[in-house]
């Protein structure tokens, strides 16, 4: 009887192990740097997502709230709070909570970077990004204002964008109060935060410079640029690899756009959310594969065509998809935005839209510096207190950002 029970347990354990391995396994590109660490991050995120389902079932939290709670614990801010060379404080800028990193060696009228964290507009926080913003502050000897904008799905567009815009405008109009030179202010962000940074830079470029000091620089770290086309070459190639699969990006977009119908995920993923007319529009032309730099054009790329689409859904969301403050790549005119420093990762579904945005900036006459990391993936700049778990190129990339800010701001 004991042997029988043992056999059953072994079989059950094997089945459970295989099920977990299947659920958590994600293929990696052969050129990925530090693959063991990347796979560990993917495993950890999948585990956190799985745990959030369980936690939400036994508490009053939603799954998104549970996932935020778990990730905030995982990225608990320890190191940046204990650095005697950087003072960390919190404040409220025009109703928006912010976390301020002030190097003690900073001048009385210091330049400043207003930073918007990543997380698909729905997870993570200023605390989870403290190691990143702390390192930029220390490397650049510049004040960093990290913005705690409201998150989707509870607060879809325009609330996150409005929070970021208000906090930035507050810095530009009240900089002296905080020891900031309002004529030397940059915006920065990664992923969804990069989207917000580009959108804020675009919006403020339309202001009268005599009324609002212009933003001097924008630092965009693998930013989300558009939701019109989920069939670019990079989406096709990396849709199931790395830390940002295509369906997760689609889900995040839907949350940001305030779309709660899960059945629409497949419509977006298949590019069925845009009509034939929208697929042939000027907006779609911004995403043409032949507009990529020649070294990124591929002869094996197969576009889906433009004679299909859900007309009713397209009509419902077209205004959002083509809004340049939601999708900065859709802006008809980029000539007035500030100079840009753009970080791109090869193993990223967003790679092509970022490269296309950089090309449009250059053609519009905007000074643009592109930093390309061939062996890296989306999210690689995320830093924690445990240095052994940080990607080496992530540390180097954040340090390079700080050095760029120090030199150019």
Secondary structure, DSSP 4 states (H G I P E B T S, - for coil): -HHHHHHHHHHHHHHHHHHHHHHH-----TT-TTHHHHHHHHHHHHHHHHHHHHHHHHSS--HHHHHHHHHHHHT---TGGG-TTEEEEEEEETTEEEEEEEETT--TTEEEEEEE--STTTS--TTTTHHHHHHHHHHHT-EEEEE----TTTT-TTHHHHHHHHHHHHHHHHGGGGTEEEEEEEEEEETHHHHHHHHHHHHHTTS-TTTSPPP-EEEEES----SS-S-SHHHHHHTTSSS--HHHHHHHHHHHHT---TTHHHHHHTTTTS-HHHHTSHHHHTT-GGGS-GGG--TT-----SS---HHHHHHHHHHHT-TTT-GGG-S--TTSPEEEEEEEEE-TTHHHHHHHHHHHHHTT--EEEEEEEEEETTTT---S-GGGS-HHHHHHHHHHHHHHHHH-
